[in-house]
Amino acid sequence: MVCLGLWFILALAPDMTTRLATIEEVTGIAAYLVLLGWTSLGLWIAACTPSAVVRWAGAAIFASSAFALTSFRQVTGQFLTYDAFINMLQSGGFVDDAVAQYGASLSWSLVLSLLLLLGIGLRPTSRIALPQILAPVPYVAIASVTALLFIRGGDGARGLPANYPTLAYAGLYGIETALTPEQAREKVGVPLSDEPVKHVVLVIDESVSGQYLDINSPSGVKTGLLQSRSDVEISNFGIVPSITNCSVGSNLSLRFGGTRENYRDRIARGPGIWAYAKAAGLRTVYIDAQRTGGALHNGMDDEEIRLIDSFIQFDDSPVLRRDLRVADQIAREIARPEPSLIIANKIGAHFPVHDKFPDEQMVYRPALPRGRFADVTDTGSREGFDGSERSWRLYRNSYRNALVWNVGVFFERLLSTADLSSSVVIYTADHGQNLHEDGNLGLATHCSSDPIGSEGAVPLVLISGDGLHDPSGVRPGQGSHYRIFPSLLHFMGYDRERTQALYGPDLFDPSAEPDTFNARFNARLGQSPQWRSINADTLLNPVAQDGAMQDSTNSRASKPGRSKATR
């Protein structure tokens, strides 16, 4: 019981204080306290259960669920919402890598979970005659929290004992899955009206913030996209909002389309980009630099794979070289005589960024220590990275070096080797990054449940053969991820009016575009999406301060300031 009481004090106090501070009415405080008392009673009864087998089984379940919640808070500094829980589930195939990556930072969560395990599992010091009728109370408490969250659209778990939210979210997800009918995907119903561009290419970079590139900021990393070229048109849409701040949601919507209002419906039952390409007579090519061995990610499944003519991964290539392999592969694909749709997921600049560039490309110094993550694409131990202000300055320099290589050298390679005369290339990133330019501590860079604007701020560039698009129709600041899918259909030859009626405006439509991304992509149970502004004109961009930092643990650099990112 001592362990259980200590766990309550250490694990519950922060969220309980936060929740009480947000409740203004006395009735609301009373309702919360009643719920807190009820769920706490459930834990106490679980700890007093006479049967050791039942007691320890409950202890293991409760401690595991508490570990998931406290670990998320430990890593991100934020409460685990239902939306974030679903994102974690959709990334479940890489749970081992996540444990390896954050293992050093999860020690406190492990201590708390061990306290709960012992507090419930150990035999009570004094014999308590617990009526048998009370034994189900802990599980009735879980069911009641699940029911409450169902009514409230997934909200309302903050400030409850840490074992309840995760179990209730799992129950909600199970209920939703059971109640959601199987839906057959629609067939392509939009007519073709024009000749397609011969090769339509979508390049999706990983974790690239638009304000860190020279096309959007005078102090940004060199991309090679500012240089005028006689053989191609390069149109920059500036810093635009991504669909969401996590890879899965952005990639799904980029492949299935949809507007801010209907994206969930299009993902659930609309024909994807591969189906449209096949109906238009295009060869379909998917280049995935992020995974090997045929592994799928970002919500892709076997149904999509069956529509892809050529599925390319680089099992034999070091992580460091894969983005250049992407450039070379695109050049080869567009040299083929058959018309094609090509989608590429690049390595980009996802953490860990320590080794995503060669030594000769270390333009920004000092940087993170090198040599330990050469074979890691997007996970890895963070030992030695403590989330301090100094660590983040080193991180941002390594991040820029990764951009020099995986963006700048990538485009240098692509534009010098590929014949783009009959091709259109749309370049963007899945989401931006929170690189803690304001000095805030922590370990998270994206997928936050309470994100800042830079997590949804991405580049958007259109590159094409001369005459394949009208650069006069490009309006910097009017683009977004949502406009990419209808633009791809337009270049494939689909009727523009019918396309926009279903998927919204394309990149050449002059209508105004909100500067917002969706912080609640998995809006369910009656919840609405949660829109956050990218504030493109005031994104933090502390290039000079990072570069001026002395390579000493005792140095004190000035706080990063704000610089206006050009559009």
matplotlib code that plots the C-alpha trace (Angstrom):
import matplotlib.pyplot as plt

x = [0.0, 3.0, 4.1, 0.6, 0.3, 3.7, 2.7, -0.5, 1.6, 4.3, 2.2, -1.1, -0.3, 1.0, -2.1, -4.5, -3.2, -3.4, -7.0, -8.2, -6.7, -8.7, -12.1, -14.0, -17.3, -17.8, -20.0, -17.2, -14.7, -17.1, -17.8, -14.1, -13.4, -16.2, -14.6, -11.2, -12.5, -14.3, -11.2, -8.9, -11.3, -11.0, -7.2, -7.5, -9.9, -7.5, -4.7, -6.9, -8.1, -7.5, -6.4, -2.7, -3.2, -6.0, -4.1, -0.9, -2.7, -4.4, -1.2, 0.6, -2.3, -2.5, 1.3, 1.7, -1.0, 0.4, 3.8, 2.5, 0.9, 3.8, 6.3, 4.5, 4.5, 8.2, 9.2, 6.8, 6.1, 2.4, -0.6, -1.5, -4.7, -6.9, -5.6, -2.0, -2.9, -4.1, -1.0, 1.0, -1.0, -0.5, 3.3, 3.1, 5.3, 8.3, 7.7, 11.0, 12.9, 10.9, 12.0, 15.6, 15.4, 13.8, 15.0, 17.3, 14.6, 12.0, 13.6, 11.3, 8.2, 9.6, 10.1, 6.5, 5.1, 7.1, 5.7, 2.2, 3.0, 4.2, 1.5, -1.2, 0.5, 2.1, -0.1, -1.6, 0.2, -3.1, -5.8, -8.9, -12.1, -13.1, -16.6, -16.4, -19.0, -16.5, -13.9, -15.1, -15.0, -11.6, -12.8, -16.2, -14.2, -12.3, -15.6, -17.1, -14.1, -14.4, -18.1, -17.4, -14.7, -17.0, -19.6, -17.0, -15.4, -12.2, -11.6, -11.7, -9.0, -6.5, -6.0, -7.2, -4.9, -2.4, -3.5, -7.0, -6.6, -4.6, -7.0, -10.0, -8.5, -7.9, -11.6, -12.7, -10.6, -12.0, -15.6, -15.0, -13.4, -16.2, -18.9, -17.2, -18.6, -16.3, -16.4, -15.5, -13.4, -15.1, -14.1, -12.6, -15.5, -13.8, -13.5, -10.4, -10.5, -6.9, -3.7, -1.7, 1.8, 4.0, 5.6, 4.0, 6.3, 5.5, 8.6, 7.7, 10.6, 10.8, 10.7, 11.8, 10.8, 10.1, 11.8, 15.2, 15.6, 17.1, 14.0, 12.1, 14.6, 17.7, 19.7, 18.3, 20.2, 21.2, 18.8, 19.9, 16.3, 17.0, 19.2, 17.3, 17.5, 16.8, 15.4, 12.9, 10.4, 10.8, 7.9, 8.1, 4.8, 6.7, 6.1, 2.7, 0.7, 1.0, -2.1, -1.0, 2.2, 2.7, 3.9, 1.1, -1.8, 0.0, 1.1, -2.4, -4.0, -1.4, -2.2, -6.0, -6.8, -9.6, -10.4, -10.3, -13.9, -14.0, -10.5, -11.6, -14.2, -11.8, -9.2, -11.8, -13.5, -12.2, -10.0, -6.3, -3.8, -2.6, -6.1, -6.4, -3.0, -3.9, -7.3, -5.4, -3.1, 0.0, 2.7, 2.8, 6.1, 6.7, 10.2, 10.6, 14.0, 12.8, 12.2, 13.8, 12.8, 9.3, 8.2, 5.2, 4.5, 2.5, -0.8, 0.1, -1.4, -1.5, -4.5, -2.4, 0.6, -1.4, -1.9, 1.8, 3.7, 7.2, 7.9, 11.5, 13.5, 17.2, 18.1, 21.7, 22.3, 23.6, 21.1, 23.4, 23.2, 19.5, 18.3, 20.8, 19.5, 16.0, 17.3, 19.0, 15.9, 13.6, 15.9, 15.8, 12.0, 11.3, 13.7, 11.4, 8.9, 5.8, 3.9, 4.1, 3.1, 6.1, 5.8, 9.0, 9.4, 12.8, 15.1, 15.2, 16.0, 14.1, 15.8, 18.5, 20.2, 23.8, 24.9, 22.6, 25.4, 29.0, 31.9, 32.6, 29.1, 29.4, 28.8, 27.3, 29.3, 29.5, 27.2, 26.1, 28.7, 28.9, 29.4, 26.7, 23.6, 24.9, 22.5, 19.4, 16.7, 14.3, 14.9, 17.8, 19.0, 19.2, 21.9, 23.9, 21.1, 19.3, 17.0, 18.8, 19.2, 22.8, 21.8, 19.2, 21.7, 24.0, 20.9, 19.9, 23.3, 23.2, 19.7, 20.9, 23.8, 21.3, 19.3, 22.5, 23.0, 19.5, 17.9, 20.6, 22.7, 19.6, 18.3, 21.7, 21.8, 18.2, 18.4, 21.7, 20.9, 17.2, 15.6, 12.6, 11.3, 8.2, 7.8, 6.2, 7.7, 5.9, 8.2, 7.1, 7.7, 5.3, 5.5, 7.8, 9.8, 9.8, 13.5, 13.1, 14.4, 12.8, 14.9, 12.2, 13.4, 12.2, 12.9, 10.0, 10.3, 6.8, 3.7, 3.0, -0.6, -0.2, 2.0, 3.5, 3.2, 6.6, 5.5, 3.1, 5.3, 6.6, 8.1, 6.2, 7.9, 6.7, 9.4, 8.5, 9.7, 9.4, 5.8, 4.2, 2.9, 2.2, 4.4, 2.2, -0.5, 1.7, 0.8, 3.3, 1.5, -1.7, -0.6, -1.1, -0.9, -4.6, -4.0, -1.4, -3.8, -6.1, -3.0, -1.7, -5.0, -5.0, -1.5, -2.8, -5.4, -8.5, -11.3, -10.3, -13.8, -14.9, -11.7, -12.0, -15.6, -14.5, -11.0, -10.9, -8.8, -5.5, -2.3, -3.4, -6.7, -6.6, -8.9, -7.6, -6.1, -6.1, -2.6, -3.6, -2.7, -4.7, -3.5, -6.2, -6.1, -7.8, -10.9, -13.4, -16.5, -18.0, -14.8, -13.8, -10.3, -8.2, -6.6, -3.3, -1.8, 1.7, 2.3, 4.7, 5.9, 7.1, 8.6, 11.7, 14.8, 17.9, 20.7, 23.2, 23.0, 23.5, 26.5, 28.1, 27.9, 31.3, 32.0, 32.2, 29.7, 30.3, 29.6, 26.4, 25.0, 22.3, 18.7, 17.5, 15.5, 12.8, 13.5, 10.8, 10.7, 10.1, 7.3]
y = [0.0, 2.3, 1.8, 2.5, 5.7, 6.9, 6.2, 8.3, 11.2, 11.1, 10.1, 11.7, 15.1, 16.9, 16.1, 16.5, 20.0, 20.9, 19.6, 21.4, 24.7, 24.4, 23.8, 27.0, 25.9, 24.3, 21.6, 20.7, 20.4, 18.3, 15.9, 15.5, 14.8, 12.2, 10.5, 10.7, 9.1, 6.3, 5.4, 5.6, 3.2, 0.8, 0.7, 0.3, -2.7, -4.2, -4.0, -5.7, -8.6, -11.8, -13.9, -13.4, -14.6, -12.1, -9.3, -9.7, -10.1, -6.8, -5.2, -6.2, -4.8, -1.5, -1.0, -1.6, 0.9, 3.5, 3.0, 3.9, 7.1, 8.3, 7.4, 9.6, 12.4, 11.8, 12.0, 14.8, 16.7, 16.4, 14.4, 11.4, 12.2, 9.7, 11.1, 10.6, 7.1, 6.1, 7.5, 5.3, 2.3, 3.0, 3.1, -0.1, -2.0, -0.1, -0.3, -2.0, 0.8, 3.4, 1.7, 1.7, 5.3, 6.7, 4.0, 6.3, 8.9, 6.4, 5.4, 7.6, 6.1, 2.6, 3.6, 4.8, 1.7, -0.5, 1.3, 0.6, -3.0, -3.6, -1.5, -3.6, -7.0, -7.3, -8.8, -6.1, -5.8, -6.1, -8.6, -6.8, -8.7, -7.6, -8.7, -10.8, -8.6, -5.8, -7.7, -6.5, -2.8, -2.0, -3.2, -1.6, 1.6, 1.1, 0.5, 3.7, 5.8, 4.3, 5.2, 8.7, 9.2, 7.8, 10.4, 13.1, 12.2, 10.8, 13.8, 13.9, 11.4, 13.9, 13.9, 10.4, 7.6, 6.9, 3.4, 4.3, 6.6, 4.0, 1.2, 3.4, 4.5, 0.8, 0.1, 3.0, 1.9, -1.6, -0.3, 1.9, -0.9, -3.3, -0.7, 0.5, -1.5, -2.8, -0.4, -1.2, 1.5, 3.5, 3.2, 6.1, 8.2, 11.4, 11.5, 12.2, 15.4, 16.3, 14.6, 13.7, 15.0, 12.1, 11.7, 12.9, 12.8, 13.5, 13.7, 13.6, 14.5, 13.6, 16.1, 19.1, 22.5, 25.1, 28.0, 26.1, 26.3, 29.1, 29.3, 30.6, 32.3, 34.3, 32.3, 29.0, 25.9, 25.9, 23.8, 24.7, 25.6, 29.4, 29.0, 29.8, 27.1, 27.2, 23.7, 23.7, 25.9, 26.1, 27.6, 28.1, 28.2, 29.2, 27.9, 26.1, 24.1, 20.3, 18.1, 17.2, 17.1, 13.3, 11.2, 8.7, 11.2, 13.4, 10.5, 8.9, 12.1, 12.8, 9.4, 9.5, 13.2, 15.1, 18.5, 19.7, 18.7, 15.3, 13.8, 11.1, 9.9, 9.9, 7.9, 5.4, 4.7, 6.9, 5.6, 6.4, 8.0, 4.6, 3.8, 7.1, 6.6, 3.1, 4.3, 7.0, 4.4, 5.4, 3.0, 3.3, 3.5, 3.7, 4.5, 4.0, 5.0, 4.7, 1.0, -2.2, -5.8, -4.9, -3.4, -1.1, 2.1, 5.3, 3.4, 1.6, -1.9, -4.9, -3.4, -0.4, -2.5, -4.5, -1.3, -0.5, -1.8, -1.2, -1.1, 0.0, -0.1, 0.2, -2.8, -2.8, 0.9, 2.7, 5.2, 8.0, 7.3, 6.5, 9.9, 10.1, 6.7, 8.2, 11.0, 8.4, 6.2, 9.1, 9.9, 6.4, 6.1, 9.3, 8.1, 5.2, 5.6, 4.7, 7.5, 7.1, 8.2, 8.2, 8.7, 8.8, 8.9, 10.2, 9.8, 13.6, 14.8, 12.6, 12.0, 10.8, 13.4, 12.8, 10.8, 11.7, 13.5, 12.8, 14.5, 16.8, 18.2, 19.4, 23.0, 24.0, 23.5, 22.4, 19.4, 16.3, 13.5, 11.2, 7.5, 5.8, 6.1, 5.5, 2.6, 4.2, 5.8, 7.3, 5.7, 5.1, 5.6, 9.2, 8.5, 11.6, 13.9, 15.3, 17.8, 20.7, 24.1, 23.3, 19.8, 21.4, 23.9, 21.0, 19.2, 22.1, 22.3, 18.6, 19.0, 21.8, 19.6, 16.8, 19.3, 20.3, 16.7, 15.3, 18.3, 20.4, 17.6, 15.6, 18.4, 19.0, 15.4, 15.2, 18.4, 17.6, 14.0, 13.8, 14.9, 16.7, 18.1, 15.9, 15.7, 17.5, 17.2, 18.3, 18.5, 18.8, 17.2, 15.2, 17.7, 20.3, 20.2, 21.7, 22.2, 24.1, 27.4, 29.2, 27.4, 25.1, 21.8, 18.3, 15.6, 15.8, 17.2, 16.4, 14.3, 16.4, 16.4, 20.2, 21.3, 24.7, 26.1, 24.9, 21.2, 21.9, 24.3, 22.6, 23.6, 23.2, 23.5, 22.7, 21.7, 21.0, 20.9, 24.2, 25.0, 22.2, 24.6, 28.4, 30.0, 33.1, 31.1, 30.4, 32.5, 32.0, 31.4, 30.1, 26.5, 23.6, 19.8, 19.6, 21.1, 18.5, 15.6, 17.5, 18.9, 15.4, 14.5, 17.6, 16.6, 13.1, 14.6, 14.4, 16.9, 19.8, 21.0, 17.5, 16.9, 20.1, 19.4, 16.3, 17.2, 20.9, 23.6, 22.7, 24.6, 27.0, 28.0, 31.7, 31.1, 31.8, 29.0, 28.8, 28.6, 25.8, 22.1, 19.5, 18.8, 16.2, 14.2, 11.2, 13.2, 10.6, 10.0, 13.3, 15.3, 17.9, 18.4, 20.9, 23.5, 25.2, 28.1, 27.8, 31.6, 31.5, 35.1, 34.6, 31.1, 30.8, 30.7, 31.0, 30.3, 32.8, 32.0, 28.3, 28.7, 31.2, 28.8, 27.9, 24.2, 24.1, 22.9, 26.1, 28.5, 30.6, 31.8, 34.4, 33.2, 32.6, 35.3, 35.5, 36.4, 36.8, 34.0, 35.2, 33.7]
z = [0.0, 0.6, -3.0, -4.2, -2.2, -3.4, -7.0, -6.6, -5.3, -8.0, -11.0, -10.5, -9.0, -12.2, -14.3, -11.4, -10.8, -14.5, -14.9, -11.8, -13.1, -16.3, -14.6, -13.8, -12.5, -9.0, -10.5, -12.9, -10.1, -8.1, -11.0, -11.6, -7.9, -7.9, -11.0, -9.4, -6.2, -8.2, -10.2, -7.2, -5.3, -8.2, -7.8, -4.1, -4.5, -7.1, -4.5, -1.8, -4.0, -1.9, -4.9, -5.7, -9.3, -9.9, -8.1, -10.0, -13.3, -12.7, -11.5, -14.8, -16.9, -15.0, -14.7, -18.5, -19.4, -17.0, -18.5, -22.0, -20.7, -18.6, -21.3, -23.8, -21.3, -20.5, -24.2, -25.5, -22.3, -23.2, -22.2, -24.3, -26.2, -28.1, -31.4, -30.2, -29.0, -32.5, -34.1, -31.7, -32.7, -36.4, -35.8, -33.7, -36.1, -34.9, -31.2, -30.6, -32.3, -30.3, -27.1, -28.3, -29.2, -26.0, -23.6, -21.6, -21.2, -20.0, -16.7, -14.6, -16.3, -15.5, -11.9, -11.6, -13.3, -11.0, -8.0, -9.4, -10.1, -6.6, -5.0, -6.5, -6.7, -3.2, -0.6, 1.7, 5.0, 6.9, 6.0, 4.6, 4.4, 0.9, -0.2, -3.3, -4.9, -5.0, -7.0, -10.5, -9.4, -11.0, -14.3, -14.0, -13.4, -16.7, -18.5, -17.0, -18.0, -21.5, -21.7, -20.5, -23.1, -25.8, -24.9, -24.9, -28.1, -26.5, -24.2, -20.4, -19.2, -18.0, -14.2, -13.7, -12.4, -15.2, -15.8, -16.9, -20.1, -22.1, -21.3, -22.0, -25.3, -26.3, -25.4, -27.6, -30.5, -30.2, -30.1, -33.2, -35.1, -34.3, -35.2, -38.4, -41.4, -44.0, -47.0, -50.6, -52.2, -54.9, -58.5, -60.4, -61.5, -62.7, -66.5, -68.4, -70.5, -71.4, -72.5, -69.4, -68.7, -69.6, -66.2, -63.0, -59.9, -56.2, -54.0, -50.3, -48.1, -44.4, -41.6, -43.6, -42.2, -45.0, -43.1, -43.0, -46.8, -48.8, -51.1, -48.1, -45.9, -46.7, -44.1, -45.1, -46.3, -50.0, -52.1, -55.7, -56.4, -56.5, -59.6, -62.8, -65.5, -69.1, -69.4, -66.5, -64.7, -60.9, -59.0, -55.2, -53.3, -50.1, -46.7, -46.7, -44.1, -44.1, -43.6, -40.1, -38.0, -38.1, -41.1, -41.2, -41.6, -44.1, -46.3, -46.3, -47.4, -50.0, -51.5, -51.1, -51.3, -49.7, -48.4, -44.8, -44.6, -46.3, -45.9, -43.5, -46.1, -49.0, -47.0, -45.9, -49.3, -52.1, -54.9, -54.2, -56.4, -57.7, -58.9, -60.7, -62.4, -63.6, -65.0, -66.9, -68.4, -66.4, -65.1, -61.3, -59.4, -55.7, -54.4, -50.7, -49.3, -45.6, -45.3, -46.6, -47.1, -48.4, -45.1, -45.5, -43.5, -43.5, -43.7, -46.9, -47.3, -49.7, -51.5, -52.5, -53.4, -55.9, -57.9, -58.0, -61.0, -59.6, -55.8, -55.2, -51.9, -51.4, -49.2, -50.4, -49.9, -46.8, -45.3, -46.2, -49.9, -50.3, -51.2, -54.1, -55.1, -55.2, -57.5, -59.8, -59.8, -60.7, -63.6, -64.9, -64.6, -66.5, -69.2, -70.0, -72.9, -70.9, -69.1, -65.4, -61.9, -59.5, -55.8, -53.7, -49.9, -49.1, -46.1, -45.5, -42.0, -39.5, -36.2, -35.6, -37.7, -36.4, -39.5, -42.3, -44.2, -45.1, -43.3, -46.2, -46.0, -42.4, -43.2, -39.9, -36.7, -34.0, -34.5, -32.8, -32.3, -35.3, -36.0, -34.1, -36.3, -39.8, -40.5, -38.8, -40.9, -38.4, -35.0, -32.7, -29.1, -27.9, -25.4, -25.1, -26.3, -23.2, -24.8, -23.2, -25.0, -25.9, -27.2, -29.4, -30.8, -31.8, -33.2, -35.4, -36.9, -37.7, -39.0, -41.4, -42.5, -43.3, -45.4, -47.2, -48.3, -48.6, -50.1, -51.7, -53.1, -54.0, -56.2, -57.7, -58.7, -59.9, -62.0, -63.5, -64.5, -65.2, -68.4, -67.1, -70.4, -70.3, -66.5, -63.6, -60.2, -57.0, -54.0, -50.4, -46.9, -44.8, -41.9, -40.3, -37.1, -33.7, -33.2, -29.9, -31.3, -28.4, -25.8, -24.6, -23.3, -24.4, -26.9, -29.4, -32.9, -34.3, -33.7, -30.6, -29.3, -28.7, -31.6, -32.4, -35.9, -37.2, -36.9, -39.8, -41.9, -45.0, -48.4, -51.6, -55.0, -58.5, -61.1, -64.7, -68.3, -70.0, -71.0, -68.9, -66.3, -66.3, -63.5, -63.7, -62.0, -59.0, -55.9, -53.0, -49.8, -51.4, -51.5, -49.0, -48.9, -49.7, -53.2, -54.2, -54.9, -57.3, -59.0, -59.6, -61.1, -63.3, -64.6, -65.3, -67.6, -65.4, -65.7, -63.6, -62.7, -61.6, -59.7, -57.7, -56.8, -55.0, -53.8, -53.6, -55.4, -57.0, -56.9, -59.7, -58.2, -57.1, -54.1, -50.6, -48.6, -44.7, -43.3, -40.9, -40.3, -38.5, -34.9, -34.4, -37.6, -36.0, -35.1, -34.0, -31.9, -33.0, -32.4, -35.0, -36.4, -34.5, -36.7, -35.9, -37.8, -39.2, -38.8, -41.7, -41.3, -37.7, -37.6, -35.5, -37.5, -35.3, -37.8, -36.7, -33.0, -33.5, -35.8, -33.3, -30.4, -28.9, -28.7, -24.9, -22.4, -20.4, -23.2, -23.0, -26.3, -26.6, -26.8, -30.4, -31.9, -34.5, -38.1, -40.8, -43.3, -46.8, -48.8]

ax = plt.figure().add_subplot(projection="3d")
ax.plot(x, y, z, "-o")
ax.set_aspect("equal")
plt.show()
